[in-house]
């Protein structure tokens, strides 16, 4: 924690000539971009997996015809086909899971009053007047929704809502164009895929809740990463 805190402080010092009092916030955005660059190869692999699943649809249709009287054998054949082609229906979750350590590190860094036995100086940093260690509830208590900190959160909520709407629309279009293939008579799908299909388009809106309850520093990470994801998905899946 103390090592990472020192790195954030050093990065903020380097960015201070450009961003002045919001240098630490800019450092968090830059840190998020670096994390996303590191996991970008996995995001590309997930996009290739999505295209591979689409390519397998005709072969799955053939298996369905071949084993139409044996649903269990059909399901095993489809799962085996996915293993042979090294395609996982849930591969797209891996980039997000690997980002969780960075998110929790920022969360704890800007939630702890002391680091390494000393006062946490990072809590004194701000974004346009909003303390990076405060939450939305703190902003409302300090000056209301139209106070200095409240307006910062309002801007984040607007940005997140716009990105979520863009992601929702793109996900709906993609899933309508490439629905999961049924693997048994009666339209049965791979286990768990039906639930994922229903929930997936709404996942981006959950970011609004996250931004509201975590420290502003962690909220910046979430907003930056979500925006990156929307742009990345639009490019990789075009």
Residue pairs with C-beta under 8 A, 6 or more apart in sequence:
1 105
1 108
1 109
1 112
1 115
1 116
2 115
2 116
4 105
4 109
5 109
5 115
5 116
5 120
5 121
5 122
8 24
8 27
8 28
8 31
8 109
8 122
9 24
9 121
9 122
11 27
11 30
11 31
12 23
12 24
12 26
12 27
12 125
13 23
15 23
15 26
15 27
15 30
16 23
18 26
19 25
19 26
21 125
21 126
21 128
22 126
22 127
22 128
23 125
24 122
24 125
24 126
24 127
24 132
24 217
25 125
25 126
25 127
25 132
25 216
25 217
25 220
28 106
28 132
28 217
28 220
28 221
28 224
29 220
29 224
31 102
31 106
31 221
32 102
32 220
32 221
32 224
32 225
32 228
33 224
33 228
35 99
35 102
35 225
36 99
36 225
36 228
36 229
36 232
39 95
39 98
39 99
40 232
42 94
42 95
42 98
43 95
43 232
43 236
44 236
45 91
46 91
46 92
46 94
46 95
47 233
47 236
47 237
49 87
49 88
49 91
49 92
50 92
50 174
50 178
50 237
52 85
52 87
53 82
53 87
53 89
53 178
54 178
56 81
56 82
56 85
56 87
56 181
57 178
57 181
59 81
60 78
60 81
60 181
60 183
61 181
63 74
63 77
63 78
63 81
63 183
64 74
64 181
64 182
64 183
64 184
64 185
66 74
66 77
67 73
67 74
67 77
68 74
68 185
71 183
71 184
71 185
71 188
74 183
74 184
75 183
75 184
75 188
75 190
78 181
78 183
78 190
79 190
82 88
82 89
89 180
89 190
89 192
89 193
89 196
90 192
90 196
99 225
102 221
103 218
103 221
103 222
103 225
106 215
106 217
106 218
106 221
107 214
107 215
107 217
107 218
109 115
109 120
109 122
109 217
110 120
110 122
110 123
110 132
110 133
110 215
110 216
110 217
110 218
111 133
111 215
112 120
113 119
113 120
113 123
114 120
115 122
120 133
122 132
122 133
122 217
123 131
123 132
123 133
124 131
125 131
125 132
126 132
127 152
127 216
127 220
128 148
128 151
128 152
129 148
129 149
129 152
130 139
130 148
130 149
130 152
130 153
130 216
131 138
131 149
131 216
132 215
132 216
132 217
132 220
133 215
133 216
133 217
134 142
134 149
134 215
134 216
135 212
135 213
135 214
135 215
135 216
136 153
136 211
136 212
136 213
138 149
139 147
139 149
139 150
139 152
139 153
140 150
142 149
142 150
143 149
143 150
144 150
145 151
145 154
152 216
153 211
153 212
153 216
153 219
156 211
156 219
156 220
156 223
157 208
157 211
157 212
159 223
159 227
160 207
160 208
160 211
160 223
160 226
161 208
163 204
163 207
163 223
163 226
163 227
163 230
164 204
164 205
164 207
164 208
164 226
166 230
166 234
167 204
167 226
167 229
167 230
167 233
168 201
168 202
168 204
168 205
170 230
170 233
170 234
170 237
171 200
171 201
171 204
172 201
174 237
175 197
175 200
175 201
179 197
180 189
180 190
180 193
180 194
180 197
181 189
182 188
182 189
183 189
183 190
189 197
204 226
204 230
207 222
207 223
207 226
210 219
210 222
211 219
211 222
211 223
214 222
